[in-house]
Every structure is written in structure tokens, then in C-alpha cells.
Amino acid sequence: MAKDFYQILGVDKKSSAEEIKKAYRKLAMQYHPDKNKDDKTSEAKFKEINEAYDVLKDDQKRAAYDRFGSAAFDGSGGGGFRPGGFNPSDFQGFGGSFSDIFEDVFGDMMGGRGSRGSGAGLRGADLQYNMEITLEESFQGAEKTIKIPVQDTCGACSGSGSEGGKKPETCPTCQGSGRMRMTQGFFTVERACTTCGGTGQIIRDPCKTCGGAGRTRKEKTLKISIPKGISSGQRIRLSGEGEAGVRGGGTGDLYVLVALKAHKFFQREGVDLHCRVPIPMVTATLGGDIEVPTIAGSRTKMKIPAGTQTGQQFRLKGKGMPVMRAESAGDMYIEIFVETPVNLNGKQKDLFKKLADDLGEGSSGKHSPESSSFVSKVKELWKDLTD
């Protein structure tokens, strides 16, 4: 009787490979023998699900199935096409296929089939270095020299781990695969070879300097190029500058995590800079020109209009931080703080009193609109409360 593999997995012929895989995972977990130990029906269903998925996950087998149906795999018709020598009768319990099922279900979380040993050494660890830089260094870019302790390639054995630099031998236990399979009932468990530790190689005569690891600890000096515009939290990746691998394995990377030191004048927000500038009350009242610092180390003039209030902001276009890997730059925002005169002598106080008299209480709405508006609102509030 012909089997409908799509129906078994609950998908249709137009389903993508990812949709088929997702449906398979769900069903495999539902009908797995471990979860249904006393249910023979579930055991049969589990086998049927795996048979269907084994065909539909393979593009070549799926194409043959779409053309000839399940007969393409049992030699009973449709030309007897059997890609890869597959036959459902090859299943013997679940021992022969469960490791593949396990990888299909959990492979994405555990590195998949690519995580199996290949006879190569183990890759070295990635490292992170925390670096503080000034805002000026971020603005201009900089070259920094750092020293880091790392596991580096052993010079005595050139990283092989063998005395005199001899090549390691293929592990006789796993035949160089770095993996071992153990069958227990329904399950086939795959794990790292205990003889070679998953490397697929063994060393008969370990290097006396590194003890067979192929690497030794040392202090490495590196020059770091800080790009213009970099901000706190960004990382610089130095490929191959991490720890050396075990017995010739690949070298890890070094990540430099950047943090900006607090600046005495400027605060950074994205590519913009903010600066709080105090000005005399006279300048705020009558208007005038002031000079403000820039992150480039220069000064720039800006005009203060008459009647400027505390908290007003003025934008200086293009005076902020550079945009990384671009020719543009952010802006600088000047926030004004109007400073009230202090330590006045008698003559100066008299002048202020005379000015207050000249302005007159009745004209306060004209000369001090914010204060006048506030007083009016307070009076309205009191009136509402007393009515």
C-alpha cells in the first residue's frame, strides 16, 4: 500500500524544507518511544515518521518520491529508483538511525553535524579586552598599544604538541573522527572520543615545553587602531588574535570592547554633542557674541540674541562627532544657563534697584513674560480653590 509521506508529517507538497523539518521535530518528540514506553502504536508511528522525514528532507529523494511515490524506494515500480541506496527495510529498530534523529531535532542548538570531530585540533577561545578611551580619541581616531596574556602557539613544537614538531598520530579508537558511538537499547549515543579528547589524534611523545597542548601562556603586545566616531559599547574584532588552538587548532579572535571616559565639557548622544554654557545676565538681556569650545580643540563664535533665557538651545551644525566610516558628522547643541550676578557692591545694587523702578511693576508682563504668566496662573488657581 502506497504511503503518503506528506500526510504522515502533516504538511503539503508545497511545504518548504524548514516547514517539513519543524513538523518532523514536533511529531518525533510526541511519539518518541521514551515518552510512550508501553504504547506499541506510538512506536510504529515513530518509525513511520522517521521513514517519511528521511525521504522528504533530501532534495533528491523528495523529487523521486514526488514523481514515483513510495514505490520509488521499495523497488516495486516506477523504474525502481533508489537514490543513495535507501530502503525502508534497512531500519532495524531505532539503533541505526537515532543519532541522526537526535541531530535533526537538537542539531541547531548543539552545532549540528558540523560539530563532529574531524581530526583537527580544537579551536582556541575568543578573548575580550575592555578599553577606556577619551572623547577626543573617539573624535580623532587613535592608535593604542595593549598587552594581553594569551595561550599562544608553542615555539618548541610549532603547535603540534609533539616533541621535535612531529606530527600527531591518528587515534586508533575513533579512527580520527574524534567521536564514539555507543548503542544502548533504542538509542545510539555519540560523544567525544575518550582516548583523544575529540581531536582525532594522539601524541606518543608530548612536547616538554607545552606538555602536548601545542600552546604556552605568554604576554602578547598588540596595536589597536581606534576608528573615528566609535562610541561606548562598540567592539573592535581582531581576527586570529585570541588564544591559539590545541594541537594546531584554529586561533580564536580578540574583541576590544570600547568605553568612553566622561568629559568635563561635552556629553555625547549618538553622534551629537551637548554642552552647557553659562553666560552673564547682561549678555542674555542685551544679546552679544560668545565663544564656545569644540571637540576639535578650537573655539567658535556664536551670537546670543537679546532676551535669551536659561535652557534655550542653539545648534552648531557639523560640530559634533564624526559618523563612523562616513564623511558626515553630528551637531553640537549649546544649552544656555543665564548666570545671576553675585557679590554686588552698594553702587551696583542701587543701579539694579533703579532699573527695577524704571521697568515698573505694571510693565512686568512686557519685560518678564514667563514670570507674569506664572503669577497669573497662580492667581487663577487660588481663585478656583476659594470659590
SEBA-916602 format. One record per residue (C-alpha): residue number from 1; x, y, z. Coordinates in steps of 0.2 Angstrom, whole numbers. Layout:
% residues N
@pos = NUM | x = X | y = Y | z = Z
...
% end
This chain:
% residues 387
@pos = 1 | x = 0 | y = 0 | z = 0
@pos = 2 | x = 7 | y = 17 | z = -5
@pos = 3 | x = 12 | y = 29 | z = 9
@pos = 4 | x = 8 | y = 47 | z = 9
@pos = 5 | x = 24 | y = 54 | z = 17
@pos = 6 | x = 17 | y = 72 | z = 17
@pos = 7 | x = 1 | y = 67 | z = 25
@pos = 8 | x = 11 | y = 57 | z = 38
@pos = 9 | x = 21 | y = 73 | z = 43
@pos = 10 | x = 5 | y = 84 | z = 42
@pos = 11 | x = 12 | y = 95 | z = 28
@pos = 12 | x = 8 | y = 98 | z = 9
@pos = 13 | x = 18 | y = 96 | z = -6
@pos = 14 | x = 22 | y = 115 | z = -7
@pos = 15 | x = 30 | y = 115 | z = 10
@pos = 16 | x = 47 | y = 121 | z = 12
@pos = 17 | x = 62 | y = 111 | z = 19
@pos = 18 | x = 61 | y = 121 | z = 35
@pos = 19 | x = 42 | y = 118 | z = 37
@pos = 20 | x = 45 | y = 100 | z = 35
@pos = 21 | x = 59 | y = 99 | z = 47
@pos = 22 | x = 48 | y = 109 | z = 60
@pos = 23 | x = 34 | y = 97 | z = 58
@pos = 24 | x = 45 | y = 82 | z = 60
@pos = 25 | x = 53 | y = 89 | z = 76
@pos = 26 | x = 36 | y = 91 | z = 84
@pos = 27 | x = 30 | y = 73 | z = 79
@pos = 28 | x = 46 | y = 65 | z = 84
@pos = 29 | x = 45 | y = 72 | z = 101
@pos = 30 | x = 27 | y = 67 | z = 103
@pos = 31 | x = 29 | y = 49 | z = 98
@pos = 32 | x = 46 | y = 46 | z = 104
@pos = 33 | x = 47 | y = 28 | z = 112
@pos = 34 | x = 54 | y = 35 | z = 128
@pos = 35 | x = 39 | y = 45 | z = 131
@pos = 36 | x = 27 | y = 31 | z = 126
@pos = 37 | x = 36 | y = 16 | z = 133
@pos = 38 | x = 20 | y = 5 | z = 134
@pos = 39 | x = 12 | y = 11 | z = 118
@pos = 40 | x = 16 | y = 0 | z = 103
@pos = 41 | x = 6 | y = 11 | z = 92
@pos = 42 | x = 17 | y = 26 | z = 96
@pos = 43 | x = 32 | y = 15 | z = 92
@pos = 44 | x = 26 | y = 11 | z = 75
@pos = 45 | x = 21 | y = 29 | z = 72
@pos = 46 | x = 38 | y = 35 | z = 77
@pos = 47 | x = 46 | y = 23 | z = 64
@pos = 48 | x = 34 | y = 29 | z = 51
@pos = 49 | x = 38 | y = 47 | z = 54
@pos = 50 | x = 56 | y = 44 | z = 53
@pos = 51 | x = 54 | y = 35 | z = 36
@pos = 52 | x = 44 | y = 49 | z = 29
@pos = 53 | x = 56 | y = 63 | z = 35
@pos = 54 | x = 71 | y = 53 | z = 29
@pos = 55 | x = 64 | y = 55 | z = 11
@pos = 56 | x = 57 | y = 72 | z = 12
@pos = 57 | x = 72 | y = 80 | z = 20
@pos = 58 | x = 83 | y = 75 | z = 5
@pos = 59 | x = 80 | y = 85 | z = -11
@pos = 60 | x = 85 | y = 71 | z = -22
@pos = 61 | x = 74 | y = 58 | z = -13
@pos = 62 | x = 60 | y = 70 | z = -12
@pos = 63 | x = 60 | y = 73 | z = -31
@pos = 64 | x = 59 | y = 55 | z = -34
@pos = 65 | x = 45 | y = 52 | z = -22
@pos = 66 | x = 35 | y = 66 | z = -30
@pos = 67 | x = 37 | y = 58 | z = -46
@pos = 68 | x = 35 | y = 39 | z = -42
@pos = 69 | x = 28 | y = 39 | z = -24
@pos = 70 | x = 34 | y = 27 | z = -11
@pos = 71 | x = 37 | y = 14 | z = -24
@pos = 72 | x = 52 | y = 23 | z = -29
@pos = 73 | x = 60 | y = 16 | z = -13
@pos = 74 | x = 55 | y = -2 | z = -12
@pos = 75 | x = 59 | y = -7 | z = -30
@pos = 76 | x = 41 | y = -12 | z = -34
@pos = 77 | x = 38 | y = 0 | z = -48
@pos = 78 | x = 41 | y = 17 | z = -55
@pos = 79 | x = 58 | y = 12 | z = -63
@pos = 80 | x = 65 | y = 6 | z = -46
@pos = 81 | x = 74 | y = 22 | z = -42
@pos = 82 | x = 83 | y = 21 | z = -26
@pos = 83 | x = 94 | y = 37 | z = -23
@pos = 84 | x = 108 | y = 34 | z = -11
@pos = 85 | x = 103 | y = 15 | z = -9
@pos = 86 | x = 89 | y = 20 | z = 3
@pos = 87 | x = 77 | y = 6 | z = 8
@pos = 88 | x = 64 | y = 7 | z = 22
@pos = 89 | x = 68 | y = -11 | z = 26
@pos = 90 | x = 86 | y = -5 | z = 31
@pos = 91 | x = 78 | y = 1 | z = 48
@pos = 92 | x = 82 | y = -11 | z = 62
@pos = 93 | x = 73 | y = -5 | z = 77
@pos = 94 | x = 79 | y = 13 | z = 81
@pos = 95 | x = 98 | y = 10 | z = 85
@pos = 96 | x = 104 | y = 13 | z = 67
@pos = 97 | x = 96 | y = 30 | z = 65
@pos = 98 | x = 93 | y = 38 | z = 82
@pos = 99 | x = 109 | y = 48 | z = 82
@pos = 100 | x = 103 | y = 56 | z = 66
@pos = 101 | x = 86 | y = 59 | z = 73
@pos = 102 | x = 94 | y = 67 | z = 88
@pos = 103 | x = 105 | y = 78 | z = 77
@pos = 104 | x = 90 | y = 84 | z = 67
@pos = 105 | x = 80 | y = 88 | z = 82
@pos = 106 | x = 94 | y = 96 | z = 93
@pos = 107 | x = 107 | y = 100 | z = 80
@pos = 108 | x = 104 | y = 118 | z = 78
@pos = 109 | x = 107 | y = 120 | z = 97
@pos = 110 | x = 122 | y = 109 | z = 98
@pos = 111 | x = 131 | y = 114 | z = 82
@pos = 112 | x = 123 | y = 100 | z = 71
@pos = 113 | x = 133 | y = 88 | z = 61
@pos = 114 | x = 147 | y = 100 | z = 59
@pos = 115 | x = 152 | y = 98 | z = 77
@pos = 116 | x = 158 | y = 80 | z = 75
@pos = 117 | x = 177 | y = 78 | z = 76
@pos = 118 | x = 187 | y = 79 | z = 60
@pos = 119 | x = 204 | y = 75 | z = 66
@pos = 120 | x = 209 | y = 93 | z = 68
@pos = 121 | x = 214 | y = 102 | z = 84
@pos = 122 | x = 202 | y = 111 | z = 95
@pos = 123 | x = 199 | y = 130 | z = 91
@pos = 124 | x = 206 | y = 142 | z = 103
@pos = 125 | x = 195 | y = 153 | z = 114
@pos = 126 | x = 189 | y = 171 | z = 109
@pos = 127 | x = 195 | y = 184 | z = 121
@pos = 128 | x = 188 | y = 201 | z = 126
@pos = 129 | x = 198 | y = 216 | z = 131
@pos = 130 | x = 190 | y = 231 | z = 140
@pos = 131 | x = 197 | y = 248 | z = 134
@pos = 132 | x = 193 | y = 266 | z = 140
@pos = 133 | x = 196 | y = 280 | z = 128
@pos = 134 | x = 194 | y = 299 | z = 129
@pos = 135 | x = 180 | y = 308 | z = 119
@pos = 136 | x = 195 | y = 316 | z = 109
@pos = 137 | x = 202 | y = 299 | z = 104
@pos = 138 | x = 185 | y = 294 | z = 98
@pos = 139 | x = 183 | y = 310 | z = 88
@pos = 140 | x = 201 | y = 310 | z = 80
@pos = 141 | x = 204 | y = 291 | z = 80
@pos = 142 | x = 219 | y = 284 | z = 88
@pos = 143 | x = 232 | y = 270 | z = 89
@pos = 144 | x = 233 | y = 261 | z = 106
@pos = 145 | x = 246 | y = 248 | z = 112
@pos = 146 | x = 239 | y = 234 | z = 123
@pos = 147 | x = 247 | y = 219 | z = 132
@pos = 148 | x = 236 | y = 204 | z = 135
@pos = 149 | x = 240 | y = 187 | z = 142
@pos = 150 | x = 236 | y = 173 | z = 130
@pos = 151 | x = 239 | y = 155 | z = 126
@pos = 152 | x = 250 | y = 156 | z = 111
@pos = 153 | x = 257 | y = 143 | z = 99
@pos = 154 | x = 271 | y = 134 | z = 107
@pos = 155 | x = 288 | y = 138 | z = 98
@pos = 156 | x = 296 | y = 122 | z = 103
@pos = 157 | x = 284 | y = 111 | z = 94
@pos = 158 | x = 276 | y = 123 | z = 82
@pos = 159 | x = 259 | y = 120 | z = 89
@pos = 160 | x = 259 | y = 101 | z = 85
@pos = 161 | x = 261 | y = 96 | z = 104
@pos = 162 | x = 274 | y = 83 | z = 99
@pos = 163 | x = 292 | y = 83 | z = 104
@pos = 164 | x = 303 | y = 90 | z = 90
@pos = 165 | x = 287 | y = 95 | z = 80
@pos = 166 | x = 282 | y = 78 | z = 74
@pos = 167 | x = 265 | y = 75 | z = 68
@pos = 168 | x = 252 | y = 68 | z = 79
@pos = 169 | x = 246 | y = 50 | z = 75
@pos = 170 | x = 228 | y = 46 | z = 71
@pos = 171 | x = 218 | y = 40 | z = 86
@pos = 172 | x = 216 | y = 21 | z = 85
@pos = 173 | x = 200 | y = 21 | z = 95
@pos = 174 | x = 190 | y = 33 | z = 84
@pos = 175 | x = 200 | y = 31 | z = 68
@pos = 176 | x = 202 | y = 50 | z = 68
@pos = 177 | x = 184 | y = 55 | z = 69
@pos = 178 | x = 185 | y = 61 | z = 86
@pos = 179 | x = 168 | y = 54 | z = 91
@pos = 180 | x = 162 | y = 37 | z = 98
@pos = 181 | x = 145 | y = 29 | z = 96
@pos = 182 | x = 138 | y = 18 | z = 110
@pos = 183 | x = 121 | y = 9 | z = 107
@pos = 184 | x = 110 | y = 6 | z = 122
@pos = 185 | x = 93 | y = -2 | z = 118
@pos = 186 | x = 84 | y = 10 | z = 106
@pos = 187 | x = 97 | y = 23 | z = 107
@pos = 188 | x = 114 | y = 27 | z = 99
@pos = 189 | x = 123 | y = 40 | z = 109
@pos = 190 | x = 138 | y = 49 | z = 101
@pos = 191 | x = 151 | y = 58 | z = 111
@pos = 192 | x = 169 | y = 64 | z = 111
@pos = 193 | x = 182 | y = 50 | z = 110
@pos = 194 | x = 189 | y = 47 | z = 127
@pos = 195 | x = 206 | y = 42 | z = 120
@pos = 196 | x = 210 | y = 58 | z = 111
@pos = 197 | x = 198 | y = 70 | z = 119
@pos = 198 | x = 188 | y = 73 | z = 102
@pos = 199 | x = 203 | y = 79 | z = 92
@pos = 200 | x = 205 | y = 63 | z = 82
@pos = 201 | x = 224 | y = 62 | z = 86
@pos = 202 | x = 235 | y = 56 | z = 99
@pos = 203 | x = 253 | y = 61 | z = 104
@pos = 204 | x = 265 | y = 47 | z = 108
@pos = 205 | x = 280 | y = 59 | z = 114
@pos = 206 | x = 272 | y = 75 | z = 121
@pos = 207 | x = 282 | y = 92 | z = 119
@pos = 208 | x = 292 | y = 95 | z = 135
@pos = 209 | x = 288 | y = 114 | z = 134
@pos = 210 | x = 269 | y = 114 | z = 132
@pos = 211 | x = 265 | y = 96 | z = 139
@pos = 212 | x = 257 | y = 91 | z = 122
@pos = 213 | x = 245 | y = 105 | z = 122
@pos = 214 | x = 254 | y = 114 | z = 107
@pos = 215 | x = 252 | y = 131 | z = 116
@pos = 216 | x = 260 | y = 140 | z = 130
@pos = 217 | x = 255 | y = 156 | z = 140
@pos = 218 | x = 264 | y = 172 | z = 136
@pos = 219 | x = 260 | y = 191 | z = 135
@pos = 220 | x = 256 | y = 197 | z = 118
@pos = 221 | x = 258 | y = 216 | z = 113
@pos = 222 | x = 246 | y = 222 | z = 100
@pos = 223 | x = 242 | y = 239 | z = 92
@pos = 224 | x = 224 | y = 243 | z = 90
@pos = 225 | x = 218 | y = 256 | z = 78
@pos = 226 | x = 203 | y = 265 | z = 85
@pos = 227 | x = 191 | y = 272 | z = 71
@pos = 228 | x = 184 | y = 289 | z = 71
@pos = 229 | x = 167 | y = 290 | z = 79
@pos = 230 | x = 167 | y = 274 | z = 89
@pos = 231 | x = 156 | y = 275 | z = 104
@pos = 232 | x = 154 | y = 266 | z = 121
@pos = 233 | x = 148 | y = 248 | z = 119
@pos = 234 | x = 155 | y = 245 | z = 102
@pos = 235 | x = 168 | y = 231 | z = 99
@pos = 236 | x = 183 | y = 230 | z = 88
@pos = 237 | x = 186 | y = 212 | z = 81
@pos = 238 | x = 204 | y = 207 | z = 79
@pos = 239 | x = 204 | y = 191 | z = 69
@pos = 240 | x = 216 | y = 177 | z = 75
@pos = 241 | x = 222 | y = 187 | z = 90
@pos = 242 | x = 214 | y = 177 | z = 103
@pos = 243 | x = 220 | y = 161 | z = 111
@pos = 244 | x = 229 | y = 148 | z = 100
@pos = 245 | x = 220 | y = 131 | z = 97
@pos = 246 | x = 225 | y = 115 | z = 105
@pos = 247 | x = 237 | y = 104 | z = 94
@pos = 248 | x = 236 | y = 115 | z = 79
@pos = 249 | x = 218 | y = 120 | z = 80
@pos = 250 | x = 212 | y = 137 | z = 74
@pos = 251 | x = 216 | y = 153 | z = 83
@pos = 252 | x = 202 | y = 162 | z = 92
@pos = 253 | x = 198 | y = 181 | z = 90
@pos = 254 | x = 201 | y = 196 | z = 101
@pos = 255 | x = 186 | y = 208 | z = 104
@pos = 256 | x = 191 | y = 225 | z = 111
@pos = 257 | x = 176 | y = 232 | z = 120
@pos = 258 | x = 176 | y = 251 | z = 120
@pos = 259 | x = 170 | y = 263 | z = 134
@pos = 260 | x = 171 | y = 282 | z = 133
@pos = 261 | x = 178 | y = 292 | z = 148
@pos = 262 | x = 167 | y = 306 | z = 155
@pos = 263 | x = 171 | y = 323 | z = 148
@pos = 264 | x = 172 | y = 339 | z = 158
@pos = 265 | x = 163 | y = 349 | z = 145
@pos = 266 | x = 153 | y = 338 | z = 132
@pos = 267 | x = 140 | y = 325 | z = 134
@pos = 268 | x = 138 | y = 313 | z = 119
@pos = 269 | x = 121 | y = 307 | z = 112
@pos = 270 | x = 124 | y = 297 | z = 97
@pos = 271 | x = 134 | y = 307 | z = 85
@pos = 272 | x = 128 | y = 324 | z = 93
@pos = 273 | x = 137 | y = 333 | z = 107
@pos = 274 | x = 129 | y = 343 | z = 121
@pos = 275 | x = 137 | y = 357 | z = 130
@pos = 276 | x = 130 | y = 368 | z = 145
@pos = 277 | x = 137 | y = 386 | z = 143
@pos = 278 | x = 134 | y = 399 | z = 157
@pos = 279 | x = 133 | y = 417 | z = 151
@pos = 280 | x = 131 | y = 434 | z = 160
@pos = 281 | x = 114 | y = 441 | z = 163
@pos = 282 | x = 118 | y = 457 | z = 153
@pos = 283 | x = 123 | y = 446 | z = 138
@pos = 284 | x = 107 | y = 437 | z = 139
@pos = 285 | x = 97 | y = 453 | z = 141
@pos = 286 | x = 105 | y = 463 | z = 128
@pos = 287 | x = 112 | y = 450 | z = 117
@pos = 288 | x = 130 | y = 448 | z = 111
@pos = 289 | x = 143 | y = 436 | z = 105
@pos = 290 | x = 151 | y = 422 | z = 115
@pos = 291 | x = 165 | y = 409 | z = 111
@pos = 292 | x = 162 | y = 391 | z = 115
@pos = 293 | x = 174 | y = 376 | z = 114
@pos = 294 | x = 173 | y = 362 | z = 101
@pos = 295 | x = 178 | y = 344 | z = 102
@pos = 296 | x = 191 | y = 348 | z = 88
@pos = 297 | x = 201 | y = 358 | z = 101
@pos = 298 | x = 196 | y = 375 | z = 93
@pos = 299 | x = 184 | y = 389 | z = 98
@pos = 300 | x = 169 | y = 395 | z = 88
@pos = 301 | x = 159 | y = 411 | z = 90
@pos = 302 | x = 140 | y = 411 | z = 91
@pos = 303 | x = 128 | y = 425 | z = 93
@pos = 304 | x = 116 | y = 426 | z = 108
@pos = 305 | x = 100 | y = 435 | z = 104
@pos = 306 | x = 93 | y = 448 | z = 116
@pos = 307 | x = 81 | y = 441 | z = 129
@pos = 308 | x = 89 | y = 423 | z = 129
@pos = 309 | x = 83 | y = 413 | z = 143
@pos = 310 | x = 91 | y = 398 | z = 153
@pos = 311 | x = 88 | y = 382 | z = 145
@pos = 312 | x = 87 | y = 388 | z = 127
@pos = 313 | x = 97 | y = 378 | z = 115
@pos = 314 | x = 107 | y = 383 | z = 100
@pos = 315 | x = 113 | y = 371 | z = 86
@pos = 316 | x = 130 | y = 372 | z = 78
@pos = 317 | x = 129 | y = 361 | z = 63
@pos = 318 | x = 143 | y = 348 | z = 59
@pos = 319 | x = 152 | y = 352 | z = 76
@pos = 320 | x = 148 | y = 335 | z = 84
@pos = 321 | x = 156 | y = 318 | z = 82
@pos = 322 | x = 160 | y = 310 | z = 65
@pos = 323 | x = 150 | y = 296 | z = 59
@pos = 324 | x = 160 | y = 280 | z = 58
@pos = 325 | x = 166 | y = 276 | z = 40
@pos = 326 | x = 157 | y = 291 | z = 33
@pos = 327 | x = 162 | y = 309 | z = 29
@pos = 328 | x = 147 | y = 317 | z = 39
@pos = 329 | x = 146 | y = 322 | z = 57
@pos = 330 | x = 134 | y = 326 | z = 70
@pos = 331 | x = 129 | y = 343 | z = 78
@pos = 332 | x = 134 | y = 352 | z = 94
@pos = 333 | x = 120 | y = 359 | z = 105
@pos = 334 | x = 123 | y = 373 | z = 116
@pos = 335 | x = 112 | y = 374 | z = 131
@pos = 336 | x = 112 | y = 392 | z = 139
@pos = 337 | x = 112 | y = 395 | z = 158
@pos = 338 | x = 109 | y = 413 | z = 162
@pos = 339 | x = 120 | y = 417 | z = 177
@pos = 340 | x = 113 | y = 429 | z = 190
@pos = 341 | x = 126 | y = 442 | z = 197
@pos = 342 | x = 133 | y = 439 | z = 214
@pos = 343 | x = 144 | y = 449 | z = 227
@pos = 344 | x = 137 | y = 466 | z = 221
@pos = 345 | x = 143 | y = 481 | z = 230
@pos = 346 | x = 132 | y = 495 | z = 236
@pos = 347 | x = 133 | y = 506 | z = 220
@pos = 348 | x = 129 | y = 490 | z = 209
@pos = 349 | x = 114 | y = 486 | z = 220
@pos = 350 | x = 107 | y = 504 | z = 218
@pos = 351 | x = 108 | y = 503 | z = 199
@pos = 352 | x = 98 | y = 486 | z = 199
@pos = 353 | x = 85 | y = 495 | z = 211
@pos = 354 | x = 84 | y = 509 | z = 199
@pos = 355 | x = 82 | y = 498 | z = 184
@pos = 356 | x = 68 | y = 489 | z = 193
@pos = 357 | x = 59 | y = 505 | z = 196
@pos = 358 | x = 62 | y = 510 | z = 178
@pos = 359 | x = 54 | y = 494 | z = 172
@pos = 360 | x = 39 | y = 496 | z = 184
@pos = 361 | x = 28 | y = 483 | z = 191
@pos = 362 | x = 14 | y = 486 | z = 179
@pos = 363 | x = 26 | y = 483 | z = 164
@pos = 364 | x = 32 | y = 466 | z = 171
@pos = 365 | x = 21 | y = 457 | z = 158
@pos = 366 | x = 31 | y = 465 | z = 144
@pos = 367 | x = 48 | y = 463 | z = 151
@pos = 368 | x = 46 | y = 446 | z = 161
@pos = 369 | x = 33 | y = 437 | z = 151
@pos = 370 | x = 37 | y = 420 | z = 160
@pos = 371 | x = 36 | y = 427 | z = 177
@pos = 372 | x = 20 | y = 437 | z = 173
@pos = 373 | x = 11 | y = 421 | z = 166
@pos = 374 | x = 16 | y = 411 | z = 181
@pos = 375 | x = 9 | y = 424 | z = 193
@pos = 376 | x = -7 | y = 424 | z = 183
@pos = 377 | x = -9 | y = 405 | z = 183
@pos = 378 | x = -6 | y = 405 | z = 202
@pos = 379 | x = -19 | y = 418 | z = 205
@pos = 380 | x = -32 | y = 408 | z = 195
@pos = 381 | x = -28 | y = 393 | z = 205
@pos = 382 | x = -31 | y = 402 | z = 221
@pos = 383 | x = -47 | y = 409 | z = 215
@pos = 384 | x = -53 | y = 392 | z = 210
@pos = 385 | x = -49 | y = 385 | z = 227
@pos = 386 | x = -58 | y = 399 | z = 236
@pos = 387 | x = -74 | y = 399 | z = 225
% end
